[in-house]
Amino acid sequence: KAEGCVTHKRLVELSKKHPSELTKALHSLVDRKILQNEGAGKGTFYYLTGEHPIKKDIAQGLNLTVPFHKNSEHLIKNSEHLGRESSEHLIKNSEHLALLQKIAKNVTESKKSTKDLVKQVICDLCKIQPLSISEMAWLLNRKEDSLRVHYINPMCDQGELKRQYPNILKHPKQKYYTHRT
């Protein structure tokens, strides 16, 4: 209850019980409708029935100042239907694609981008619209893992970027935004 939601991995960290015992306990709690689960495999998270952490965050505004309109041109359309492999398709429908690509050129056309330049461009991109790591990787012509490790996670830790789903770091629809000037 205190954490809002929990993963199997987090329970292993918190408990002295064997992981298989925790698996059985989680399944039992889901079967008895005390907990609900969402996701698949290692991305599965559990929460108390009726207290969905994401819907709860959305209802409370996620403490975001990013506009979320029903038909917002700032959001990437139909992204839930596309896989990570085809991230270029995620932003092709974006009204801001030309602007995003123009901003990204500061990195993609630079012979040697400094870390500060890449960070600034990431902030500039995420100021236009919330973006996933795969979308940023496509725009910047970088590898997702490299962006995640060297830029996204440290920038989130330092408050330079914010997550749309701060309670679930590995949410499958996780996107990042900023208001940095």
C-alpha atoms as a printed R data frame, in Angstrom:
    type eleno elety resid chain resno      x       y       z
1   ATOM     1    CA   LYS     A     1  0.000   0.000   0.000
2   ATOM     2    CA   ALA     A     2  2.804   2.420   0.867
3   ATOM     3    CA   GLU     A     3  4.487   2.004  -2.528
4   ATOM     4    CA   GLY     A     4  1.289   2.133  -4.595
5   ATOM     5    CA   CYS     A     5  2.445  -0.803  -6.682
6   ATOM     6    CA   VAL     A     6  5.141  -3.414  -6.496
7   ATOM     7    CA   THR     A     7  7.012  -5.763  -8.783
8   ATOM     8    CA   HIS     A     8  8.203  -9.250  -7.952
9   ATOM     9    CA   LYS     A     9 11.780  -7.944  -7.963
10  ATOM    10    CA   ARG     A    10 10.894  -5.233  -5.445
11  ATOM    11    CA   LEU     A    11  9.222  -7.779  -3.153
12  ATOM    12    CA   VAL     A    12 12.354  -9.930  -3.277
13  ATOM    13    CA   GLU     A    13 14.333  -6.868  -2.141
14  ATOM    14    CA   LEU     A    14 11.901  -6.174   0.711
15  ATOM    15    CA   SER     A    15 11.300  -9.729   1.906
16  ATOM    16    CA   LYS     A    16 13.366 -12.576   3.273
17  ATOM    17    CA   LYS     A    17 11.104 -15.111   1.584
18  ATOM    18    CA   HIS     A    18 12.238 -17.236  -1.342
19  ATOM    19    CA   PRO     A    19 11.251 -15.774  -4.759
20  ATOM    20    CA   SER     A    20  9.094 -18.816  -5.560
21  ATOM    21    CA   GLU     A    21  7.134 -18.308  -2.313
22  ATOM    22    CA   LEU     A    22  6.549 -14.689  -3.284
23  ATOM    23    CA   THR     A    23  5.350 -15.778  -6.728
24  ATOM    24    CA   LYS     A    24  2.816 -18.147  -5.158
25  ATOM    25    CA   ALA     A    25  1.686 -15.477  -2.684
26  ATOM    26    CA   LEU     A    26  1.193 -12.907  -5.449
27  ATOM    27    CA   HIS     A    27 -0.800 -15.354  -7.575
28  ATOM    28    CA   SER     A    28 -2.947 -16.248  -4.572
29  ATOM    29    CA   LEU     A    29 -3.646 -12.578  -3.797
30  ATOM    30    CA   VAL     A    30 -4.568 -11.949  -7.444
31  ATOM    31    CA   ASP     A    31 -6.834 -15.046  -7.474
32  ATOM    32    CA   ARG     A    32 -8.568 -13.791  -4.321
33  ATOM    33    CA   LYS     A    33 -8.938 -10.346  -5.963
34  ATOM    34    CA   ILE     A    34 -6.992  -8.604  -3.205
35  ATOM    35    CA   LEU     A    35 -4.381  -7.567  -5.752
36  ATOM    36    CA   GLN     A    36 -4.592  -6.874  -9.447
37  ATOM    37    CA   ASN     A    37 -1.732  -7.246 -11.872
38  ATOM    38    CA   GLU     A    38 -0.789  -5.619 -15.120
39  ATOM    39    CA   GLY     A    39  2.003  -6.192 -17.595
40  ATOM    40    CA   ALA     A    40  3.805  -9.347 -18.591
41  ATOM    41    CA   GLY     A    41  6.909 -11.181 -17.488
42  ATOM    42    CA   LYS     A    42  9.393  -9.009 -15.630
43  ATOM    43    CA   GLY     A    43  7.269  -5.978 -16.492
44  ATOM    44    CA   THR     A    44  4.346  -7.212 -14.357
45  ATOM    45    CA   PHE     A    45  3.391  -5.005 -11.442
46  ATOM    46    CA   TYR     A    46  0.839  -5.573  -8.684
47  ATOM    47    CA   TYR     A    47 -1.433  -3.129  -6.893
48  ATOM    48    CA   LEU     A    48 -4.375  -3.213  -4.506
49  ATOM    49    CA   THR     A    49 -7.708  -3.791  -6.219
50  ATOM    50    CA   GLY     A    50 -9.320  -0.469  -7.043
51  ATOM    51    CA   GLU     A    51 -6.118   1.514  -6.537
52  ATOM    52    CA   HIS     A    52 -4.489   1.444  -9.972
53  ATOM    53    CA   PRO     A    53 -1.290   3.505  -9.574
54  ATOM    54    CA   ILE     A    54 -1.290   4.907 -13.096
55  ATOM    55    CA   LYS     A    55 -4.959   5.788 -13.281
56  ATOM    56    CA   LYS     A    56 -4.636   7.246  -9.793
57  ATOM    57    CA   ASP     A    57 -1.667   9.360 -10.927
58  ATOM    58    CA   ILE     A    58 -3.505  10.480 -14.047
59  ATOM    59    CA   ALA     A    59 -6.564  11.378 -11.983
60  ATOM    60    CA   GLN     A    60 -4.334  13.456  -9.713
61  ATOM    61    CA   GLY     A    61 -2.734  15.106 -12.719
62  ATOM    62    CA   LEU     A    62  0.559  13.212 -12.290
63  ATOM    63    CA   ASN     A    63  1.766  16.539 -10.945
64  ATOM    64    CA   LEU     A    64  2.509  17.293 -14.578
65  ATOM    65    CA   THR     A    65  2.344  20.604 -16.262
66  ATOM    66    CA   VAL     A    66  2.446  18.890 -19.647
67  ATOM    67    CA   PRO     A    67 -0.912  19.412 -21.360
68  ATOM    68    CA   PHE     A    68 -2.968  16.247 -21.751
69  ATOM    69    CA   HIS     A    69 -5.902  16.979 -24.022
70  ATOM    70    CA   LYS     A    70 -8.286  14.367 -25.391
71  ATOM    71    CA   ASN     A    71 -7.143  14.983 -28.964
72  ATOM    72    CA   SER     A    72 -3.816  16.585 -28.198
73  ATOM    73    CA   GLU     A    73 -1.513  17.208 -31.099
74  ATOM    74    CA   HIS     A    74  1.289  17.001 -28.543
75  ATOM    75    CA   LEU     A    75  0.875  13.273 -28.037
76  ATOM    76    CA   ILE     A    76  2.110  10.591 -30.381
77  ATOM    77    CA   LYS     A    77 -0.889   8.962 -32.029
78  ATOM    78    CA   ASN     A    78 -1.533   5.216 -31.981
79  ATOM    79    CA   SER     A    79  1.797   4.457 -30.306
80  ATOM    80    CA   GLU     A    80  0.329   1.662 -28.199
81  ATOM    81    CA   HIS     A    81 -0.204  -0.377 -31.364
82  ATOM    82    CA   LEU     A    82  3.393  -0.304 -32.531
83  ATOM    83    CA   GLY     A    83  6.427  -2.194 -31.333
84  ATOM    84    CA   ARG     A    84  9.766  -0.839 -30.193
85  ATOM    85    CA   GLU     A    85 11.405  -2.055 -33.417
86  ATOM    86    CA   SER     A    86  9.374   0.393 -35.428
87  ATOM    87    CA   SER     A    87  9.878   3.486 -33.297
88  ATOM    88    CA   GLU     A    88 10.252   5.673 -36.370
89  ATOM    89    CA   HIS     A    89  6.564   5.022 -37.018
90  ATOM    90    CA   LEU     A    90  5.643   6.259 -33.569
91  ATOM    91    CA   ILE     A    91  6.551   9.837 -34.282
92  ATOM    92    CA   LYS     A    92  5.842   9.955 -38.013
93  ATOM    93    CA   ASN     A    93  2.249  10.825 -37.161
94  ATOM    94    CA   SER     A    94  3.419  13.606 -34.882
95  ATOM    95    CA   GLU     A    95  2.493  17.072 -36.013
96  ATOM    96    CA   HIS     A    96  5.870  18.135 -34.632
97  ATOM    97    CA   LEU     A    97  8.009  15.634 -36.552
98  ATOM    98    CA   ALA     A    98  9.787  18.231 -38.705
99  ATOM    99    CA   LEU     A    99 10.607  20.314 -35.635
100 ATOM   100    CA   LEU     A   100 11.797  17.253 -33.692
101 ATOM   101    CA   GLN     A   101 14.052  16.218 -36.580
102 ATOM   102    CA   LYS     A   102 15.415  19.756 -36.911
103 ATOM   103    CA   ILE     A   103 16.306  19.828 -33.207
104 ATOM   104    CA   ALA     A   104 17.852  16.329 -33.411
105 ATOM   105    CA   LYS     A   105 20.112  17.417 -36.300
106 ATOM   106    CA   ASN     A   106 22.228  19.282 -33.750
107 ATOM   107    CA   VAL     A   107 23.375  15.829 -32.613
108 ATOM   108    CA   THR     A   108 22.978  13.670 -35.710
109 ATOM   109    CA   GLU     A   109 24.911  16.029 -37.984
110 ATOM   110    CA   SER     A   110 27.606  16.882 -35.455
111 ATOM   111    CA   LYS     A   111 30.869  15.028 -36.004
112 ATOM   112    CA   LYS     A   112 31.526  14.839 -32.262
113 ATOM   113    CA   SER     A   113 28.622  15.625 -29.942
114 ATOM   114    CA   THR     A   114 29.494  16.587 -26.396
115 ATOM   115    CA   LYS     A   115 27.544  15.094 -23.537
116 ATOM   116    CA   ASP     A   116 26.169  18.558 -22.718
117 ATOM   117    CA   LEU     A   117 24.970  19.019 -26.301
118 ATOM   118    CA   VAL     A   118 23.181  15.647 -26.292
119 ATOM   119    CA   LYS     A   119 21.554  16.454 -22.934
120 ATOM   120    CA   GLN     A   120 20.400  19.846 -24.192
121 ATOM   121    CA   VAL     A   121 18.946  18.320 -27.352
122 ATOM   122    CA   ILE     A   122 17.135  15.636 -25.334
123 ATOM   123    CA   CYS     A   123 15.624  18.370 -23.164
124 ATOM   124    CA   ASP     A   124 14.655  20.408 -26.228
125 ATOM   125    CA   LEU     A   125 13.009  17.362 -27.841
126 ATOM   126    CA   CYS     A   126 11.103  16.430 -24.686
127 ATOM   127    CA   LYS     A   127  9.932  20.013 -24.317
128 ATOM   128    CA   ILE     A   128  8.087  19.724 -27.646
129 ATOM   129    CA   GLN     A   129  6.244  16.545 -26.662
130 ATOM   130    CA   PRO     A   130  6.748  13.590 -24.317
131 ATOM   131    CA   LEU     A   131  8.962  10.977 -25.974
132 ATOM   132    CA   SER     A   132  9.895   7.372 -25.249
133 ATOM   133    CA   ILE     A   133 13.497   6.227 -25.213
134 ATOM   134    CA   SER     A   134 12.961   4.370 -28.491
135 ATOM   135    CA   GLU     A   135 11.615   7.539 -30.118
136 ATOM   136    CA   MET     A   136 14.586   9.563 -28.874
137 ATOM   137    CA   ALA     A   137 16.973   6.846 -30.050
138 ATOM   138    CA   TRP     A   138 15.438   6.957 -33.521
139 ATOM   139    CA   LEU     A   139 15.558  10.753 -33.680
140 ATOM   140    CA   LEU     A   140 19.144  10.946 -32.407
141 ATOM   141    CA   ASN     A   141 20.378   7.861 -34.265
142 ATOM   142    CA   ARG     A   142 21.617   6.369 -30.978
143 ATOM   143    CA   LYS     A   143 21.168   3.033 -29.242
144 ATOM   144    CA   GLU     A   144 18.375   2.837 -26.682
145 ATOM   145    CA   ASP     A   145 20.517   1.245 -23.977
146 ATOM   146    CA   SER     A   146 23.213   3.882 -24.363
147 ATOM   147    CA   LEU     A   147 20.668   6.700 -24.122
148 ATOM   148    CA   ARG     A   148 19.021   5.093 -21.087
149 ATOM   149    CA   VAL     A   149 22.259   4.518 -19.171
150 ATOM   150    CA   HIS     A   150 24.245   7.625 -20.090
151 ATOM   151    CA   TYR     A   151 21.504  10.226 -20.429
152 ATOM   152    CA   ILE     A   152 17.884   9.424 -19.565
153 ATOM   153    CA   ASN     A   153 18.286   7.794 -16.136
154 ATOM   154    CA   PRO     A   154 20.895  10.312 -14.889
155 ATOM   155    CA   MET     A   155 18.819  13.215 -16.214
156 ATOM   156    CA   CYS     A   156 15.730  11.883 -14.414
157 ATOM   157    CA   ASP     A   157 17.757  11.423 -11.218
158 ATOM   158    CA   GLN     A   158 18.957  15.036 -11.479
159 ATOM   159    CA   GLY     A   159 15.460  16.379 -12.201
160 ATOM   160    CA   GLU     A   160 16.301  17.480 -15.750
161 ATOM   161    CA   LEU     A   161 13.726  15.038 -17.187
162 ATOM   162    CA   LYS     A   162 10.484  13.773 -15.703
163 ATOM   163    CA   ARG     A   163  8.739  10.455 -16.262
164 ATOM   164    CA   GLN     A   164  5.068  10.316 -17.166
165 ATOM   165    CA   TYR     A   165  4.762   7.205 -14.979
166 ATOM   166    CA   PRO     A   166  7.074   7.961 -12.048
167 ATOM   167    CA   ASN     A   167  5.669   5.083  -9.961
168 ATOM   168    CA   ILE     A   168  6.482   2.466 -12.607
169 ATOM   169    CA   LEU     A   169  9.921   3.113 -14.056
170 ATOM   170    CA   LYS     A   170  9.675   0.322 -16.643
171 ATOM   171    CA   HIS     A   171  6.123   1.082 -17.731
172 ATOM   172    CA   PRO     A   172  5.725  -0.069 -21.359
173 ATOM   173    CA   LYS     A   173  4.351   3.338 -22.354
174 ATOM   174    CA   GLN     A   174  6.909   5.358 -20.384
175 ATOM   175    CA   LYS     A   175  7.679   8.736 -21.876
176 ATOM   176    CA   TYR     A   176  9.817  11.614 -20.726
177 ATOM   177    CA   TYR     A   177  9.207  15.355 -20.728
178 ATOM   178    CA   THR     A   178 10.850  18.535 -19.525
179 ATOM   179    CA   HIS     A   179 10.332  22.264 -19.221
180 ATOM   180    CA   ARG     A   180 14.049  23.120 -19.132
181 ATOM   181    CA   THR     A   181 14.946  26.348 -20.911
